[in-house]
Amino acid sequence: MVNSKQKGARFERTLAKIFRDEGYDGARRTQQYCGATEESSDVVGLPYIHVEAKHYKKQAFSYDWIDQAKRDAKDDKIPVVFHKTDNHEILVTMTLEDWFKLYREFEAGFSL
């Protein structure tokens, strides 16, 4: 179990670094233990996005993950699951409704 927690923490730190490398300088892993944080997102720093991070050895995506992200998301943030398995790239999962919200914003930027 400890090894699993360490892997999860390592993945959260990796995501925070990727976000910073992409220009989101305030990205960081949140404090996750003992209820010591008001932040329920695993990593903060992406505006409007609630981050749920999952790294498993072999397990495929679980709908429980998106359910957890939806339950935990606050302040109208879009619940998104960043997940990966060993030796594979990071994938991003969200509901179709939320994907269209983002896509419409993306598309609107091109019509200006």
N, C-alpha and C positions, 0 to 999 in steps of 0.2 A: 504494500500500500504506500509506503514512504517513497519508493522509487517512482510510483505512478504520480504522486503529488509533485515530486521533483521534476518529472518530465512535463507536467502541466505548467509549473512555474517557469521552467525554461522556455516553453513555447510562448507563454505570455510575454516574457522578456524579449523573445525574438520578434514577436508581432510589434511590440512597442518600438523596437529598433527599426523595423521596416517602416513603420508609420513615420518615425522621425526622419529616416532617410528619404522619404517621399515628401518631406516638407512640413510635417505636423510636429513641430518642435516640442510641444507640450505633452506628447504621447508618453504614457507611463503605465506600468502595471499597478493595479490598485492593491491595497492591503486586504487580504481575503480571509483572515482568521479572526475568531472570537467576536464576530459582529463588530469589529473595530472600524468599520468604514460606512459612510452613507452611500458610497458608490457601489452599485451592484454590478456594474460592468467589469469584466476581467481586465480590460485595458481601456484607458480613457485617452482622449486627445483627438478623436475624429468627430468633428461637429455633427450633431444630429444622428449619430450612430451609437447603438448599444452593442458592445462587443461581447460575445460569448466565445471563448476559446476552448477547443478540444483537440487533444493530440493522443491518439491511441495506436497501439501496436498494429492491430489488424482490423479492428471493428469498422464497419461502414457507417455511414450517416444514420443517425437516429432522430426520429421526429420529436423525441423527448427533448433534444437539444434546442430545437427552435421553440418548443413549448416553454422551456425554461427562459429563453431569451425574451419571449413575448411577456411572460409573467414579470420578469425583472426590469424590463425597459420602463424608464420614467421620462416625464417631460416631453412626451411625443417623439421620443427617439425611435429610430427604425431598428428593430431587433435583427441582428445579423450574427450568424455563426461562422467563425473562421475555424476550419478544421483540416486535419491532415492525419495520415497514417505514416508509419515509418517508410522511408525511401520514396515518398511521393510529394508532389507539390501541394501547397496550401490551396484549399478550395474555400469559396465563400457561398453561403446558402442563406436565402431569405424567402419570404412569401412572394408569390407572383404579384400581389397587390402592391407590396413595397417596392418590388423591382420596377414596376411601372411608374411609381412616384419618382424614383431616381432617374429612370429613362426619360420621362417627360422633362425633367429639369435639364438633363444632358442635351436633349433635342432642342429645347428652348434656347440654349446657349448658342446653337449653331444657326438659328434663324435670325439672330440680331444683325 
